[in-house]
Amino acid sequence: MPESLNYFSRIKSLFPAQSSYLPASDGQMTGKNAVHNQLSSVRPPPKEKLKMKKILVYVAVAVLMTVVWAGFVLTGTVNGWFHAPMAKETTSASFRAATEAEIKKQFVGNFALAVMKDGVVEYEQFYSAGKPVDRNTVFQVSSLSKWISAVGIMKLVEDGKLDLDVPVSRYLTRWQLPPSEFNNEEVTVRRLLSHTAGLTDGLGYSGFKGGVALPSLEQSLTQAPDADEGSSGAVQVGIQPGSTFKYSGGGYTLLQLLVEEVSHQSFADYMTQSIFQPLGMMHSTYMWSDSSEHALAEFYNQDGTTSEHYRYTSLAATSFYTSLADLELFFQAHLLGKNQEPVGRNVLRPETLKKMREPHAQSMGVDMWGLGTVLFLPIDNNDFMIGHDGKSTPPINTAIRLNPQTGDGIIVLETGHPRIATKLASEWVFWHTGKVDLFLFQMLTGGMVNTIGIGWMVIVVLTIVFGLVNRRRMKNR
């Protein structure tokens, strides 16, 4: 029985139904004296236990408040409650002016941007710290290359040369995944495209300066000498295939080898003949030649000095060269043309492009990756705002956001700054839709964590102060 109930039961026992106020025999106390004597022997719960109960109540309330606060801040961040649009007005002119202001805040080497509306170019914007750039200037686009590569791989799937769910080992003769504690036969094209194949290379490639002999594909897959710092550089299965999302540049290098094996062409030649030429992307290539007639955007370090041009063995993962004009064509190929040109422009079928943006990987329960494309934001008709970003060192930053339902979107190519393209693209999504996309949420998490932490400290301090004040008030009674 709880101690408080036991206390009151003992008191009740002192007052029987029949009167106790009768004469008693010698040596016995009667009436009020007896009751008083017995009451004096009854003690309430110790003060220490009462104090402990109060402390536990304060702690429980504080914990509840911290949970509620964290939930409130998280919900607010996801929904953009605390984030102001970059442009103050809803007009394109306002966003364009905000973009110019953002460029002036930090060093930017070369910059090319296109805002798309209903599948056509609404406006373009350019900036350069050195040689001028325009819509036909070629940029190296870093990891945005993966999305373009994925289109080429899905072309092989359509042509029946690859199966999304067959072990990749069946197609490979030049190199195989090293033995692991997991079943390498569960590594498939589908899982490589969606970064769910269980590869733990963590690549990130840094590339090679001009004049340095490039390693072969097989050498790069075994141990990439240009692995970014912190990456293992070895393409191998380190976690259960299909179990989780883990970004793998090495997975796309393996897909590059796969393309060469089944097409019997170099990867660069296959992509040019099967994708770029049919789409009219005449400024695009995976293998840059210094004798090219096209202008290449200069490379810059973040401090404003010019940088060397780095080359890569890992073409599919990080070495696509293209222009703003060509990416506009690639963007439009995902949409029905103004003259009823088919989605896919007869390079890929519409259903294949739709399959590429179906969810294949999640993080914290959120759909985030399709087959080669990032799922930035859920939109109408169970579809997604799609695209991809690229980031490498020396600073190259590129980004595309594409709404396949409306044909609206943005393309940003940039050298000299590590984040401005991603920031502008995600800010455009928020300005255009009022919603926070996947990468903007990542940019806001630092502030979110700080806000949660400050709120928790305030809650703890207020709880302590309230407890001390309440204790002093009780003492003064």
Secondary structure, DSSP 8 states (H G I E B T S, - for coil): --HHHHHHHHHHTTS-SS---S---TT---HHHHHHHHHHT---S-HHHHHHHHHHHHHHHHHHHHHHHHHHHHHHHHTTTT---SSSSSSHHHHHHHHHHHHHTS--SEEEEEEEETTEEEEEEEEESSS---TT-EEE-GGGHHHHHHHHHHHHHHTTS--TTSBGGGT-SS------SS-GGG-BHHHHHTT-S-B-----B--B-TTS----HHHHHH--TTB-TT------B-S-TTSS----HHHHHHHHHHHHHHHSS-HHHHHIIIIIHHHT-TT-BSS--TT-SS-B---B-TTS-B----B-S-HHHH--EEEHHHHHHHHHTTS--TT---TTTTTS-HHHHHHHTS--EEETTEEEE-SSSEEEEEETTTEEEEEEEEEETTTEEEEEEE-TTT--EEEEEEES-SSHHHHHHHHHHHHHHS---HHHHHHHHHHHHHHHHHHHHHHHHHHHHHHHHHHHHHHT-
